[in-house]
Amino acid sequence: MDRHWRGLRTPFESISAGIKLRSFIETKLSSFPLGGKITAKVLSLKPDQFELLGTHAALAQRFLPISPTLKCRLDGQSVGQSLAMLNTEVEDLQEFLALDPDMELSRIELPIEQIAKIAELRKSRNLLAKHIDAMPLRHAIEAIGRTKDRINCATAAVAWI
């Protein structure tokens, strides 16, 4: 305080504003992970650096709606580590989306687990159909039936004989 003391010319209003600003910054940043460290860094900035930080406010505002789940995953990592992790995840998701370029799956109102099960059953059915087509008795097999009910009926008839 000694270096700022100028008797009646001491800028009390500026000092008061500075104290309020410091308290505001501490209050706002303390709730964030590593808030104490961030607060210390912000408060150590020179006025021109602090002003430069303010020019990035619009960019920072774009990060406010990030989901808490994603924010938790960013705790304790450097920006570089976070970007590398997120870039890998984006690449994985793009690879997944490339499996359905026409977005046909999005039109199906079923959980992905059911879609996967249906796909697996269709794959099994196609393999079985290929196997039956290669058999010399395929016409007899087809005569028995292609539906589950007809196959169960034929199986029951064979068991009865």
Residue frames as qw, qx, qy, qz and C-alpha x, y, z in Angstrom:
[[0.000, 0.887, 0.463, 0.000, 0.00, 0.00, 0.00],
 [0.382, -0.674, 0.062, 0.630, 2.97, 2.33, 0.67],
 [0.329, -0.061, 0.525, 0.782, 3.86, 2.63, -2.99],
 [0.012, 0.582, 0.657, 0.480, 0.25, 3.63, -3.81],
 [0.279, -0.763, -0.440, 0.382, -0.14, 6.06, -0.95],
 [0.323, 0.366, 0.174, 0.855, -0.29, 9.65, -2.15],
 [0.041, 0.177, 0.415, -0.892, -2.13, 11.25, 0.68],
 [0.468, 0.484, 0.400, -0.621, -5.39, 12.81, -0.46],
 [0.480, 0.536, -0.441, -0.537, -4.43, 12.08, -4.08],
 [0.256, -0.141, 0.956, 0.003, -4.46, 8.31, -3.42],
 [0.477, 0.030, -0.526, -0.704, -6.75, 6.65, -6.01],
 [0.398, -0.062, 0.771, -0.494, -9.09, 5.05, -3.46],
 [0.762, 0.347, 0.138, -0.528, -11.79, 4.36, -6.05],
 [0.620, 0.507, -0.577, -0.160, -9.31, 2.55, -8.32],
 [0.028, 0.319, -0.890, 0.324, -7.96, 0.54, -5.38],
 [0.577, 0.095, 0.567, -0.580, -11.51, -0.37, -4.31],
 [0.778, 0.441, -0.152, -0.421, -12.37, -1.41, -7.88],
 [0.413, 0.490, -0.767, 0.027, -9.20, -3.54, -7.98],
 [0.234, -0.173, 0.844, -0.451, -10.09, -5.27, -4.71],
 [0.711, 0.265, 0.338, -0.556, -13.63, -5.97, -5.95],
 [0.687, 0.520, -0.419, -0.286, -12.28, -7.28, -9.27],
 [0.166, 0.406, -0.879, 0.187, -9.82, -9.55, -7.47],
 [0.445, 0.008, 0.729, -0.521, -12.61, -10.92, -5.25],
 [0.753, 0.408, 0.044, -0.514, -14.86, -11.43, -8.29],
 [0.544, 0.516, -0.648, -0.134, -12.12, -13.33, -10.14],
 [0.041, -0.278, 0.901, -0.330, -11.35, -15.52, -7.11],
 [0.595, 0.151, 0.541, -0.575, -15.04, -16.31, -6.60],
 [0.747, 0.480, -0.146, -0.437, -15.66, -17.16, -10.27],
 [0.545, 0.513, -0.662, -0.039, -12.57, -19.31, -10.76],
 [0.270, -0.400, 0.784, -0.389, -12.46, -21.13, -7.43],
 [0.811, 0.093, 0.394, -0.423, -15.25, -23.54, -8.45],
 [0.764, 0.532, -0.327, -0.164, -13.29, -24.85, -11.45],
 [0.944, -0.147, 0.011, 0.296, -10.82, -27.72, -11.33],
 [0.639, 0.017, -0.010, 0.769, -7.42, -26.20, -10.55],
 [0.009, -0.911, -0.327, -0.252, -9.27, -22.95, -9.84],
 [0.500, -0.803, 0.057, 0.320, -6.66, -21.76, -7.36],
 [0.599, -0.154, 0.428, 0.659, -3.86, -22.17, -9.87],
 [0.296, 0.603, 0.505, 0.543, -5.86, -20.43, -12.59],
 [0.219, -0.946, -0.239, -0.007, -6.76, -17.59, -10.23],
 [0.554, -0.624, 0.206, 0.510, -3.10, -17.07, -9.30],
 [0.510, 0.121, 0.511, 0.681, -2.13, -17.02, -12.99],
 [0.120, 0.782, 0.465, 0.397, -4.89, -14.56, -13.95],
 [0.340, -0.926, -0.123, 0.109, -4.07, -12.25, -11.02],
 [0.598, -0.461, 0.294, 0.586, -0.39, -12.28, -11.97],
 [0.526, 0.540, 0.440, 0.487, -1.10, -10.96, -15.48],
 [0.196, -0.227, 0.018, 0.954, 0.07, -7.49, -16.41],
 [0.386, 0.543, 0.312, -0.677, -2.69, -5.06, -17.49],
 [0.412, 0.487, -0.482, -0.601, -1.91, -5.48, -21.20],
 [0.132, 0.087, -0.983, -0.095, -1.92, -9.28, -20.84],
 [0.231, 0.364, 0.756, -0.492, -5.23, -9.13, -18.96],
 [0.431, 0.558, -0.008, -0.709, -6.68, -6.96, -21.73],
 [0.312, 0.350, -0.776, -0.422, -5.43, -9.45, -24.35],
 [0.065, 0.120, 0.972, -0.193, -7.13, -12.24, -22.40],
 [0.362, 0.482, 0.449, -0.659, -10.36, -10.26, -22.66],
 [0.393, 0.448, -0.439, -0.673, -10.17, -10.30, -26.46],
 [0.260, 0.084, -0.944, -0.187, -10.73, -14.07, -26.27],
 [0.391, 0.069, 0.599, -0.695, -13.97, -13.79, -24.29],
 [0.726, 0.286, -0.131, -0.611, -16.19, -14.66, -27.26],
 [0.568, 0.299, -0.764, -0.072, -14.16, -17.81, -27.89],
 [0.021, 0.111, -0.852, 0.511, -14.35, -18.78, -24.23],
 [0.566, 0.111, 0.288, -0.764, -18.15, -18.26, -24.25],
 [0.718, 0.245, -0.491, -0.429, -18.43, -21.00, -26.89],
 [0.409, 0.169, -0.872, 0.210, -17.05, -23.51, -24.38],
 [0.361, -0.176, 0.501, -0.767, -19.66, -22.79, -21.70],
 [0.823, 0.032, 0.005, -0.567, -22.31, -25.16, -23.11],
 [0.451, 0.318, -0.834, 0.003, -19.91, -28.13, -23.13],
 [0.809, -0.388, -0.346, -0.274, -21.53, -31.00, -21.27],
 [0.500, -0.713, 0.434, -0.230, -20.35, -31.71, -17.71],
 [0.964, -0.030, 0.247, 0.091, -19.41, -35.24, -18.84],
 [0.700, 0.572, -0.043, 0.425, -16.96, -33.87, -21.36],
 [0.074, -0.865, 0.287, -0.405, -15.66, -31.23, -18.95],
 [0.785, -0.517, 0.328, -0.096, -14.88, -33.96, -16.40],
 [0.929, 0.185, 0.158, 0.278, -12.81, -35.81, -18.99],
 [0.448, 0.750, -0.113, 0.473, -10.67, -32.72, -19.50],
 [0.517, -0.837, 0.135, -0.113, -9.67, -32.31, -15.83],
 [0.659, -0.590, 0.410, 0.223, -5.98, -32.34, -15.08],
 [0.756, 0.227, 0.420, 0.447, -4.84, -32.67, -18.69],
 [0.164, -0.412, 0.237, 0.865, -2.98, -30.19, -20.80],
 [0.554, 0.578, 0.027, -0.599, -4.73, -28.67, -23.78],
 [0.317, 0.490, -0.739, -0.337, -2.47, -30.76, -26.05],
 [0.095, -0.025, 0.985, -0.144, -3.40, -34.00, -24.28],
 [0.450, 0.439, 0.548, -0.552, -7.09, -33.13, -24.39],
 [0.502, 0.600, -0.256, -0.568, -6.95, -32.30, -28.09],
 [0.189, 0.338, -0.900, -0.199, -5.11, -35.53, -28.89],
 [0.234, 0.168, 0.906, -0.310, -7.71, -37.55, -26.94],
 [0.478, 0.562, 0.348, -0.579, -10.62, -35.75, -28.57],
 [0.383, 0.562, -0.516, -0.520, -9.11, -35.98, -32.06],
 [0.034, 0.141, -0.987, -0.064, -8.78, -39.74, -31.64],
 [0.317, 0.370, 0.762, -0.427, -12.38, -39.96, -30.47],
 [0.461, 0.618, -0.014, -0.637, -13.57, -37.84, -33.41],
 [0.266, 0.422, -0.775, -0.389, -11.68, -40.10, -35.83],
 [0.112, 0.076, 0.981, -0.139, -13.30, -43.18, -34.26],
 [0.392, 0.524, 0.529, -0.541, -16.75, -41.63, -34.52],
 [0.409, 0.603, -0.320, -0.606, -16.16, -40.60, -38.15],
 [0.123, 0.240, -0.939, -0.212, -15.06, -44.15, -38.94],
 [0.237, 0.295, 0.865, -0.329, -18.25, -45.42, -37.29],
 [0.423, 0.621, 0.211, -0.625, -20.40, -42.94, -39.25],
 [0.245, 0.489, -0.643, -0.537, -18.70, -44.03, -42.48],
 [0.190, 0.055, 0.980, -0.003, -20.27, -47.47, -41.99],
 [0.230, 0.660, 0.711, -0.079, -23.65, -45.89, -42.83],
 [0.235, -0.085, 0.205, 0.946, -22.90, -43.04, -45.28],
 [0.197, -0.397, -0.541, -0.715, -26.53, -42.70, -46.36],
 [0.226, -0.163, 0.512, -0.812, -27.68, -42.48, -42.72],
 [0.590, -0.183, -0.638, -0.460, -30.11, -45.36, -43.22],
 [0.461, -0.222, -0.776, 0.370, -29.72, -46.57, -39.64],
 [0.019, 0.069, 0.345, -0.936, -30.89, -43.21, -38.31],
 [0.517, -0.097, -0.317, -0.789, -34.29, -43.84, -39.89],
 [0.635, -0.205, -0.743, -0.048, -34.75, -47.07, -37.91],
 [0.393, -0.621, 0.223, -0.640, -36.39, -46.42, -34.57],
 [0.933, -0.260, -0.245, 0.038, -34.76, -49.27, -32.68],
 [0.472, -0.791, 0.368, 0.128, -31.90, -49.34, -30.19],
 [0.349, 0.678, -0.626, -0.162, -28.54, -50.08, -31.82],
 [0.341, -0.273, 0.885, -0.159, -28.35, -53.37, -29.85],
 [0.702, 0.357, 0.543, -0.291, -31.50, -54.62, -31.56],
 [0.565, 0.749, -0.226, -0.263, -30.25, -53.48, -34.96],
 [0.046, 0.593, -0.804, -0.026, -27.01, -55.37, -34.34],
 [0.519, -0.026, 0.823, -0.228, -28.90, -58.51, -33.26],
 [0.717, 0.566, 0.257, -0.315, -31.10, -58.34, -36.38],
 [0.399, 0.756, -0.486, -0.182, -28.00, -57.93, -38.55],
 [0.194, -0.410, 0.887, -0.081, -26.40, -60.94, -36.87],
 [0.648, 0.225, 0.672, -0.279, -29.54, -63.05, -37.41],
 [0.652, 0.699, -0.024, -0.292, -29.68, -62.02, -41.08],
 [0.170, 0.678, -0.708, -0.098, -26.04, -62.92, -41.49],
 [0.401, -0.164, 0.886, -0.167, -26.67, -66.35, -39.92],
 [0.701, 0.459, 0.433, -0.333, -29.73, -66.87, -42.14],
 [0.521, 0.755, -0.306, -0.256, -27.73, -65.98, -45.27],
 [0.029, -0.521, 0.853, 0.006, -24.93, -68.38, -44.31],
 [0.542, 0.081, 0.796, -0.257, -27.47, -71.12, -43.66],
 [0.680, 0.620, 0.161, -0.356, -29.18, -70.41, -47.01],
 [0.344, 0.705, -0.591, -0.188, -25.83, -70.71, -48.81],
 [0.245, -0.299, 0.913, -0.129, -25.15, -73.96, -46.99],
 [0.642, 0.319, 0.615, -0.329, -28.60, -75.34, -47.93],
 [0.587, 0.712, -0.135, -0.362, -28.20, -74.20, -51.56],
 [0.177, 0.599, -0.773, -0.110, -25.02, -76.28, -51.78],
 [0.469, -0.099, 0.844, -0.240, -26.79, -79.44, -50.54],
 [0.128, -0.022, -0.837, -0.532, -28.18, -81.97, -53.02],
 [0.144, -0.502, -0.851, 0.051, -31.40, -82.33, -50.97],
 [0.023, -0.112, -0.168, 0.979, -32.14, -78.60, -50.89],
 [0.412, -0.213, -0.467, -0.753, -35.50, -79.05, -52.65],
 [0.581, -0.393, -0.713, 0.017, -36.64, -81.43, -49.93],
 [0.340, -0.277, -0.450, 0.778, -35.47, -79.02, -47.26],
 [0.134, -0.015, -0.119, -0.984, -37.28, -76.13, -48.94],
 [0.486, -0.324, -0.651, -0.485, -40.44, -78.22, -49.15],
 [0.450, -0.382, -0.695, 0.410, -40.39, -78.66, -45.39],
 [0.123, -0.928, -0.345, -0.069, -40.61, -74.91, -45.00],
 [0.450, 0.429, -0.170, 0.764, -38.75, -71.66, -44.60],
 [0.342, -0.691, 0.074, -0.632, -40.66, -70.20, -41.66],
 [0.073, -0.358, 0.785, -0.500, -39.97, -70.99, -38.05],
 [0.712, -0.004, 0.383, -0.588, -43.47, -72.42, -37.54],
 [0.877, 0.341, -0.227, -0.252, -43.16, -74.79, -40.53],
 [0.418, 0.472, -0.731, 0.261, -39.70, -75.92, -39.43],
 [0.329, -0.257, 0.697, -0.584, -41.00, -76.58, -35.89],
 [0.838, 0.148, 0.144, -0.505, -43.90, -78.52, -37.38],
 [0.776, 0.426, -0.462, -0.051, -41.56, -80.62, -39.54],
 [0.139, 0.444, -0.775, 0.428, -39.24, -81.21, -36.57],
 [0.580, -0.125, 0.539, -0.598, -42.21, -82.37, -34.47],
 [0.886, 0.274, -0.094, -0.362, -43.34, -84.69, -37.27],
 [0.579, 0.464, -0.653, 0.152, -39.86, -86.22, -37.54],
 [0.135, -0.346, 0.744, -0.556, -39.74, -86.67, -33.76],
 [0.757, 0.010, 0.303, -0.578, -43.16, -88.37, -33.82],
 [0.856, 0.344, -0.352, -0.156, -42.00, -90.85, -36.48]]
